[in-house]
Amino acid sequence: MIKNRIKEYRAKYDMKQDDLAKLVGVRRETIGNLEKGRYNPSLVLAWNIAKVFDVTIEEIFTVE
């Protein structure tokens, strides 16, 4: 299972799900599903999310 810290990073940057969704080109629901662990991101989506927060993919996503 892939765990993520998207919600934590969004809070750090005072960003709403909709804001992040627009920056990475997905719907707000996709971000919500990622945060709840209902959906695993593609490599491209994971990379784009990490790029928004200027961190590595591994800092946001971990495999357990």
N, C-alpha and C positions, 0 to 999 in steps of 0.2 A: 504494500500500500504506500502511496505517495502522500506524505504530510507536507503542509506548506505554512508559510508565515505571511501570507498575503495581507490578511487583516491587520496584523501587527505593523507591517510596513505602510499600509494605507493610513493607519492612525498616526504613525510617525510623521507622515507627510500631509496630514489633514486632508485626505483625499477620500471621496465617496466612491462606491463601487462603479457608479456611472462614469465618473471622471476617468478611472483606470480603464474601464471598458472602451471608452472612446479613444484613449491613447494607444491601445493595443489592437483595436479593430474588431472587437467582439461585443455581444450584447451584455447588459448588466447582469442578466440571469446567469450567464456563463461564469462571471466572476463570483457570484454568490454560490454557485454549485462547486466551483473550485475550492472556495474557502471551507465549504461544508464537507469536502472530501467525496462528493458524489460524482466527480468528473476528474479524470486525469488529463493534464494539458498535453498538447502536441509539443514536440521539441521547439518548434518555432514560437508557439505561444509562450512557453516557459522562458525562452530566451528574450522575447519582447517584454515580458513582465519584469524580468531581472534588469533589462536595459533601462526601463522607466525609473527604477529605484537606484540605478548605478551600482549594482552589486552582481555577484556571480549567481548563476542558476542554483548552485549548491547552498547559497545563503538563504534562499527562499524555499527551495524544494529539497526534501530528503526522503529517501526510500527506507521503509521499515519492514 
